[in-house]
């Protein structure tokens, strides 16, 4: 039983998955912050583009 616990404690395979999870969470937080800050201007950009495309006649 003790050797199993020692092996689980020193095994590094699971640590890399945790690190990838933390990096992914950090990227997700950064995306949320950027979209929250720039959300209004991005929405306006898409609205302006849609308005301009609707003005053009279809061929």
Biopython code that builds the backbone (N, CA, C, O; Angstrom):
import numpy as np
from Bio.PDB.StructureBuilder import StructureBuilder

atoms = [
    (1, "UNK", "N", (0.823, -1.192, 0.000)),
    (1, "UNK", "CA", (0.000, 0.000, 0.000)),
    (1, "UNK", "C", (0.869, 1.259, 0.000)),
    (1, "UNK", "O", (0.585, 2.218, -0.717)),
    (2, "UNK", "N", (1.910, 1.245, 0.795)),
    (2, "UNK", "CA", (2.785, 2.411, 0.887)),
    (2, "UNK", "C", (3.534, 2.643, -0.418)),
    (2, "UNK", "O", (3.735, 3.791, -0.813)),
    (3, "UNK", "N", (3.946, 1.586, -1.089)),
    (3, "UNK", "CA", (4.652, 1.754, -2.367)),
    (3, "UNK", "C", (3.718, 2.333, -3.424)),
    (3, "UNK", "O", (4.151, 3.106, -4.279)),
    (4, "UNK", "N", (2.453, 1.970, -3.373)),
    (4, "UNK", "CA", (1.482, 2.519, -4.318)),
    (4, "UNK", "C", (1.322, 4.027, -4.095)),
    (4, "UNK", "O", (1.290, 4.792, -5.058)),
    (5, "UNK", "N", (1.224, 4.448, -2.862)),
    (5, "UNK", "CA", (1.099, 5.870, -2.551)),
    (5, "UNK", "C", (2.345, 6.649, -2.962)),
    (5, "UNK", "O", (2.250, 7.759, -3.487)),
    (6, "UNK", "N", (3.521, 6.052, -2.718)),
    (6, "UNK", "CA", (4.763, 6.714, -3.129)),
    (6, "UNK", "C", (4.811, 6.863, -4.643)),
    (6, "UNK", "O", (5.206, 7.908, -5.161)),
    (7, "UNK", "N", (4.408, 5.811, -5.348)),
    (7, "UNK", "CA", (4.434, 5.855, -6.813)),
    (7, "UNK", "C", (3.466, 6.913, -7.339)),
    (7, "UNK", "O", (3.802, 7.638, -8.276)),
    (8, "UNK", "N", (2.278, 7.013, -6.757)),
    (8, "UNK", "CA", (1.313, 8.018, -7.187)),
    (8, "UNK", "C", (1.801, 9.426, -6.875)),
    (8, "UNK", "O", (1.538, 10.361, -7.632)),
    (9, "UNK", "N", (2.506, 9.577, -5.766)),
    (9, "UNK", "CA", (2.993, 10.888, -5.377)),
    (9, "UNK", "C", (4.096, 11.380, -6.315)),
    (9, "UNK", "O", (4.151, 12.564, -6.645)),
    (10, "UNK", "N", (4.964, 10.477, -6.738)),
    (10, "UNK", "CA", (6.104, 10.871, -7.575)),
    (10, "UNK", "C", (5.838, 10.747, -9.064)),
    (10, "UNK", "O", (6.673, 11.166, -9.866)),
    (11, "UNK", "N", (4.728, 10.199, -9.452)),
    (11, "UNK", "CA", (4.416, 10.061, -10.879)),
    (11, "UNK", "C", (4.102, 11.437, -11.445)),
    (11, "UNK", "O", (3.359, 12.204, -10.832)),
    (12, "UNK", "N", (4.660, 11.757, -12.605)),
    (12, "UNK", "CA", (4.523, 13.098, -13.160)),
    (12, "UNK", "C", (3.569, 13.171, -14.337)),
    (12, "UNK", "O", (3.383, 14.253, -14.894)),
    (13, "UNK", "N", (2.963, 12.079, -14.735)),
    (13, "UNK", "CA", (2.075, 12.110, -15.895)),
    (13, "UNK", "C", (0.856, 12.991, -15.644)),
    (13, "UNK", "O", (0.470, 13.767, -16.519)),
    (14, "UNK", "N", (0.259, 12.889, -14.494)),
    (14, "UNK", "CA", (-0.926, 13.673, -14.183)),
    (14, "UNK", "C", (-0.634, 15.147, -14.013)),
    (14, "UNK", "O", (-1.512, 15.983, -14.222)),
    (15, "UNK", "N", (0.591, 15.475, -13.636)),
    (15, "UNK", "CA", (0.939, 16.875, -13.425)),
    (15, "UNK", "C", (0.879, 17.660, -14.727)),
    (15, "UNK", "O", (0.450, 18.814, -14.723)),
    (16, "UNK", "N", (1.292, 17.073, -15.825)),
    (16, "UNK", "CA", (1.273, 17.795, -17.090)),
    (16, "UNK", "C", (-0.164, 18.089, -17.515)),
    (16, "UNK", "O", (-0.427, 19.140, -18.100)),
    (17, "UNK", "N", (-1.091, 17.185, -17.234)),
    (17, "UNK", "CA", (-2.487, 17.428, -17.562)),
    (17, "UNK", "C", (-3.038, 18.588, -16.729)),
    (17, "UNK", "O", (-3.808, 19.408, -17.229)),
    (18, "UNK", "N", (-2.644, 18.646, -15.472)),
    (18, "UNK", "CA", (-3.082, 19.749, -14.617)),
    (18, "UNK", "C", (-2.512, 21.069, -15.137)),
    (18, "UNK", "O", (-3.206, 22.085, -15.149)),
    (19, "UNK", "N", (-1.274, 21.053, -15.557)),
    (19, "UNK", "CA", (-0.660, 22.266, -16.096)),
    (19, "UNK", "C", (-1.376, 22.718, -17.362)),
    (19, "UNK", "O", (-1.634, 23.909, -17.534)),
    (20, "UNK", "N", (-1.698, 21.785, -18.248)),
    (20, "UNK", "CA", (-2.446, 22.136, -19.459)),
    (20, "UNK", "C", (-3.820, 22.691, -19.100)),
    (20, "UNK", "O", (-4.296, 23.625, -19.745)),
    (21, "UNK", "N", (-4.449, 22.137, -18.100)),
    (21, "UNK", "CA", (-5.745, 22.639, -17.659)),
    (21, "UNK", "C", (-5.658, 24.059, -17.122)),
    (21, "UNK", "O", (-6.524, 24.890, -17.396)),
    (22, "UNK", "N", (-4.603, 24.333, -16.356)),
    (22, "UNK", "CA", (-4.411, 25.684, -15.829)),
    (22, "UNK", "C", (-4.136, 26.686, -16.945)),
    (22, "UNK", "O", (-4.643, 27.807, -16.916)),
    (23, "UNK", "N", (-3.341, 26.286, -17.916)),
    (23, "UNK", "CA", (-3.062, 27.170, -19.054)),
    (23, "UNK", "C", (-4.348, 27.444, -19.833)),
    (23, "UNK", "O", (-4.613, 28.581, -20.223)),
    (24, "UNK", "N", (-5.141, 26.403, -20.055)),
    (24, "UNK", "CA", (-6.406, 26.568, -20.766)),
    (24, "UNK", "C", (-7.347, 27.499, -20.004)),
    (24, "UNK", "O", (-8.018, 28.334, -20.611)),
    (25, "UNK", "N", (-7.399, 27.364, -18.694)),
    (25, "UNK", "CA", (-8.243, 28.240, -17.876)),
    (25, "UNK", "C", (-7.754, 29.682, -17.963)),
    (25, "UNK", "O", (-8.564, 30.605, -18.047)),
    (26, "UNK", "N", (-6.449, 29.881, -17.944)),
    (26, "UNK", "CA", (-5.891, 31.230, -18.050)),
    (26, "UNK", "C", (-6.226, 31.859, -19.401)),
    (26, "UNK", "O", (-6.582, 33.036, -19.468)),
    (27, "UNK", "N", (-6.115, 31.083, -20.465)),
    (27, "UNK", "CA", (-6.462, 31.588, -21.802)),
    (27, "UNK", "C", (-7.948, 31.933, -21.861)),
    (27, "UNK", "O", (-8.323, 32.955, -22.436)),
    (28, "UNK", "N", (-8.798, 31.089, -21.274)),
    (28, "UNK", "CA", (-10.235, 31.357, -21.276)),
    (28, "UNK", "C", (-10.547, 32.646, -20.526)),
    (28, "UNK", "O", (-11.382, 33.431, -20.974)),
    (29, "UNK", "N", (-9.894, 32.874, -19.403)),
    (29, "UNK", "CA", (-10.106, 34.111, -18.643)),
    (29, "UNK", "C", (-9.649, 35.310, -19.469)),
    (29, "UNK", "O", (-10.327, 36.338, -19.487)),
    (30, "UNK", "N", (-8.529, 35.196, -20.142)),
    (30, "UNK", "CA", (-8.034, 36.293, -20.972)),
    (30, "UNK", "C", (-9.009, 36.604, -22.107)),
    (30, "UNK", "O", (-9.248, 37.773, -22.410)),
    (31, "UNK", "N", (-9.573, 35.575, -22.737)),
    (31, "UNK", "CA", (-10.540, 35.785, -23.815)),
    (31, "UNK", "C", (-11.785, 36.487, -23.289)),
    (31, "UNK", "O", (-12.304, 37.398, -23.933)),
    (32, "UNK", "N", (-12.264, 36.069, -22.127)),
    (32, "UNK", "CA", (-13.449, 36.697, -21.538)),
    (32, "UNK", "C", (-13.173, 38.168, -21.221)),
    (32, "UNK", "O", (-14.023, 39.025, -21.462)),
    (33, "UNK", "N", (-12.003, 38.458, -20.690)),
    (33, "UNK", "CA", (-11.661, 39.844, -20.362)),
    (33, "UNK", "C", (-11.569, 40.694, -21.630)),
    (33, "UNK", "O", (-12.084, 41.812, -21.666)),
    (34, "UNK", "N", (-10.920, 40.175, -22.660)),
    (34, "UNK", "CA", (-10.769, 40.930, -23.908)),
    (34, "UNK", "C", (-12.128, 41.156, -24.559)),
    (34, "UNK", "O", (-12.421, 42.264, -25.008)),
    (35, "UNK", "N", (-12.962, 40.118, -24.617)),
    (35, "UNK", "CA", (-14.277, 40.287, -25.226)),
    (35, "UNK", "C", (-15.156, 41.218, -24.403)),
    (35, "UNK", "O", (-15.962, 41.965, -24.959)),
    (36, "UNK", "N", (-15.009, 41.178, -23.093)),
    (36, "UNK", "CA", (-15.769, 42.088, -22.249)),
    (36, "UNK", "C", (-15.371, 43.534, -22.464)),
    (36, "UNK", "O", (-16.215, 44.430, -22.425)),
    (37, "UNK", "N", (-14.090, 43.763, -22.690)),
    (37, "UNK", "CA", (-13.605, 45.130, -22.878)),
    (37, "UNK", "C", (-13.892, 45.640, -24.289)),
    (37, "UNK", "O", (-14.271, 46.796, -24.477)),
    (38, "UNK", "N", (-13.711, 44.783, -25.256)),
    (38, "UNK", "CA", (-13.856, 45.212, -26.650)),
    (38, "UNK", "C", (-15.176, 44.766, -27.262)),
    (38, "UNK", "O", (-15.389, 44.958, -28.459)),
    (39, "UNK", "N", (-16.049, 44.187, -26.487)),
    (39, "UNK", "CA", (-17.292, 43.639, -27.021)),
    (39, "UNK", "C", (-18.129, 44.642, -27.782)),
    (39, "UNK", "O", (-18.662, 44.331, -28.848)),
    (40, "UNK", "N", (-18.250, 45.850, -27.241)),
    (40, "UNK", "CA", (-19.060, 46.877, -27.894)),
    (40, "UNK", "C", (-18.504, 47.276, -29.249)),
    (40, "UNK", "O", (-19.253, 47.414, -30.216)),
    (41, "UNK", "N", (-17.205, 47.460, -29.323)),
    (41, "UNK", "CA", (-16.607, 47.876, -30.600)),
    (41, "UNK", "C", (-16.637, 46.746, -31.627)),
    (41, "UNK", "O", (-16.786, 47.000, -32.822)),
    (42, "UNK", "N", (-16.498, 45.513, -31.174)),
    (42, "UNK", "CA", (-16.589, 44.379, -32.109)),
    (42, "UNK", "C", (-18.011, 44.253, -32.645)),
    (42, "UNK", "O", (-18.212, 43.997, -33.833)),
    (43, "UNK", "N", (-19.000, 44.435, -31.764)),
    (43, "UNK", "CA", (-20.403, 44.370, -32.190)),
    (43, "UNK", "C", (-20.700, 45.465, -33.204)),
    (43, "UNK", "O", (-21.378, 45.221, -34.202)),
    (44, "UNK", "N", (-20.193, 46.677, -32.952)),
    (44, "UNK", "CA", (-20.413, 47.781, -33.885)),
    (44, "UNK", "C", (-19.761, 47.499, -35.234)),
    (44, "UNK", "O", (-20.335, 47.812, -36.277)),
    (45, "UNK", "N", (-18.581, 46.916, -35.221)),
    (45, "UNK", "CA", (-17.900, 46.578, -36.465)),
    (45, "UNK", "C", (-18.741, 45.618, -37.303)),
    (45, "UNK", "O", (-18.893, 45.818, -38.508)),
    (46, "UNK", "N", (-19.288, 44.580, -36.674)),
    (46, "UNK", "CA", (-20.114, 43.623, -37.406)),
    (46, "UNK", "C", (-21.425, 44.259, -37.876)),
    (46, "UNK", "O", (-21.901, 43.956, -38.970)),
    (47, "UNK", "N", (-22.004, 45.130, -37.063)),
    (47, "UNK", "CA", (-23.233, 45.801, -37.478)),
    (47, "UNK", "C", (-22.988, 46.717, -38.666)),
    (47, "UNK", "O", (-23.790, 46.746, -39.599)),
    (48, "UNK", "N", (-21.893, 47.465, -38.644)),
    (48, "UNK", "CA", (-21.559, 48.347, -39.758)),
    (48, "UNK", "C", (-21.311, 47.548, -41.031)),
    (48, "UNK", "O", (-21.741, 47.947, -42.112)),
    (49, "UNK", "N", (-20.620, 46.425, -40.903)),
    (49, "UNK", "CA", (-20.352, 45.570, -42.064)),
    (49, "UNK", "C", (-21.653, 45.014, -42.628)),
    (49, "UNK", "O", (-21.845, 44.999, -43.844)),
    (50, "UNK", "N", (-22.550, 44.557, -41.753)),
    (50, "UNK", "CA", (-23.836, 44.029, -42.208)),
    (50, "UNK", "C", (-24.653, 45.107, -42.900)),
    (50, "UNK", "O", (-25.284, 44.847, -43.924)),
    (51, "UNK", "N", (-24.645, 46.307, -42.351)),
    (51, "UNK", "CA", (-25.387, 47.415, -42.953)),
    (51, "UNK", "C", (-24.852, 47.725, -44.345)),
    (51, "UNK", "O", (-25.631, 47.925, -45.277)),
    (52, "UNK", "N", (-23.535, 47.765, -44.496)),
    (52, "UNK", "CA", (-22.940, 48.056, -45.803)),
    (52, "UNK", "C", (-23.236, 46.937, -46.808)),
    (52, "UNK", "O", (-23.478, 47.208, -47.984)),
    (53, "UNK", "N", (-23.217, 45.703, -46.355)),
    (53, "UNK", "CA", (-23.501, 44.602, -47.283)),
    (53, "UNK", "C", (-24.969, 44.595, -47.702)),
    (53, "UNK", "O", (-25.285, 44.205, -48.825)),
    (54, "UNK", "N", (-25.857, 45.015, -46.827)),
    (54, "UNK", "CA", (-27.278, 45.068, -47.176)),
    (54, "UNK", "C", (-27.576, 46.177, -48.167)),
    (54, "UNK", "O", (-28.555, 46.088, -48.908)),
    (55, "UNK", "N", (-26.760, 47.220, -48.198)),
    (55, "UNK", "CA", (-26.953, 48.333, -49.130)),
    (55, "UNK", "C", (-26.619, 47.932, -50.561)),
    (55, "UNK", "O", (-27.196, 48.480, -51.501)),
    (56, "UNK", "N", (-25.715, 47.006, -50.743)),
    (56, "UNK", "CA", (-25.267, 46.638, -52.079)),
    (56, "UNK", "C", (-26.328, 45.806, -52.784)),
    (56, "UNK", "O", (-26.958, 44.940, -52.178)),
    (57, "UNK", "N", (-26.517, 46.079, -54.069)),
    (57, "UNK", "CA", (-27.508, 45.284, -54.825)),
    (57, "UNK", "C", (-26.973, 43.877, -55.100)),
    (57, "UNK", "O", (-25.772, 43.680, -55.284)),
    (58, "UNK", "N", (-27.864, 42.929, -55.122)),
    (58, "UNK", "CA", (-27.447, 41.549, -55.427)),
    (58, "UNK", "C", (-27.343, 41.397, -56.939)),
    (58, "UNK", "O", (-28.148, 41.969, -57.673)),
    (59, "UNK", "N", (-26.373, 40.642, -57.409)),
    (59, "UNK", "CA", (-26.173, 40.501, -58.870)),
    (59, "UNK", "C", (-27.233, 39.645, -59.517)),
    (59, "UNK", "O", (-27.202, 39.434, -60.729)),
]
sb = StructureBuilder()
sb.init_structure("model")
sb.init_model(0)
sb.init_chain("A")
sb.init_seg("    ")
for serial, (resi, resn, name, xyz) in enumerate(atoms, 1):
    if name == "N":
        sb.init_residue(resn, " ", resi, " ")
    sb.init_atom(name, np.array(xyz, "f"), 0.0, 1.0, " ", f" {name:<3s}", serial, name[0])
structure = sb.get_structure()
